[in-house]
């Protein structure tokens, strides 16, 4: 079976033909050492501003072939091509699919010629093109192609590898007759190198985008580093991914879950926070089912435990209910076989879930247990373990006592703008940022210092009025506090002028993220794992505590979590007593203080 890149076909692909061809390449046993790229974007096309090749098939000892796929019925009338899909919708094109495939091939060759620092001329390998009509028998002749460059309904009687082998033989023969120059057949090393070069055209998804007025940039997920790690999952059954806030841990967990679902593995994706669990459900709503579950860990445990025996209210209110009693009840239920073990478990917010009692549960839930099963943990053991009593070293020792695993560290910040990333690192006490900052410039972080609650409310309302005048959508604004709403200064806001919603009250509502159109309020702890474009942090009374190390770590960790939630713009409202410490911590970082 060929290595498909990406490994599954996107839900955005509507072409039935492309989906069928994708499966044919993937399932053909004679393509085991091939690499097939689907939907390769060509930024510098030879004939157009940009273009796309449906499939690039790279086969050792055969060649590199650019294929155009046309589904449904085909007609050419007065030089115009008509393509009609199964719903009767017709698209007209002046250019033939053979021209498209040929142009894509020459664009690809031209691109490879210009790749710097090559130890061999990749463009001198054997390149060819073809067109695939999977739903019709195409017997027409033309001056721009040979019949052996056509794959049609009749061709589907044999493996798709037969078509590529015939395409290779005839392309090679034609090139030698026409040019008297023998093209080199690619080796496995050649196609791996080309694949690594071409991946960037369609898998690097860090894209700053203007969305909110003149200033907002929406930062999307993956970097080359993240894709490298996902590719390595195939070689490592048990992986621990460590990274600071904003390095794409949750997005990697999502992508890994999608790949696991596509591979038909029975998969469990869990996190610590209820709000994050509901957000993950929303992102994977089309994938949930019998073989895939996504949920926050404690809700999942309660559901398992209740299938065994009703949980008494007196037990629920015990001090050790979540950390000891509930996992114990869940293990008892699992021992009775209340749920089938999973083929794979993906754990987000691992820093809050690495403790012996929880690991006992995961061992029961996973085929082969933690020591021999397939699992991934995404975590920030250094700064975001605000619900754990263990240090980073202790958590690694606890996990290491259960299993051998591969460790990877995510270093590139792919959430925050550069000013937000730098300020977050300085204010929370890092000598240098715990990540590599990206190059996305943005607005400076703004600090507001207040004397009392009344002045804090006034400054908060001024910020909201300014954002409203800039027509920033309310749902793109979140206010975070260490305290619940009734104890926060936010309770003093004019609700008629600035309607907001306390999302912690709807944390169990799966419709929250689709329904909420107001400014959102949340405690910092409940918002961990989430993000928004505009973040306002309130009720900061201390940045550090020199007399109590535990309290000092708590202040820094909570502020780190809060500040790192912002993608585009960050406001910090702190007590006047914090101003001196703030200026000292920021040092050379440029700031605006009001």
Helices and strands as residue ranges (DSSP letters): E 3-5, H 16-27, G 29-31, E 35-42, E 51-59, E 63-69, E 73-77, E 80-84, E 90-93, H 97-113, G 122-124, E 127-133, G 147-149, E 150-152, G 154-157, H 160-179, H 188-198, H 200-203, H 224-232, G 233-235, E 238-243, H 249-262, E 267-271, H 274-283, E 292-296, H 297-308, H 313-316, I 321-325, H 326-335, E 344-347, G 350-352, H 356-365, H 369-372, E 374-379, H 392-400, E 406-410, H 418-427, E 446-450, H 453-469, G 474-476, E 477-481, G 485-487, G 489-492, E 500-502, G 503-506, H 512-515, E 519-523, H 524-527, E 532-540, H 549-563, E 566-575, G 576-578, H 579-586, E 592-593
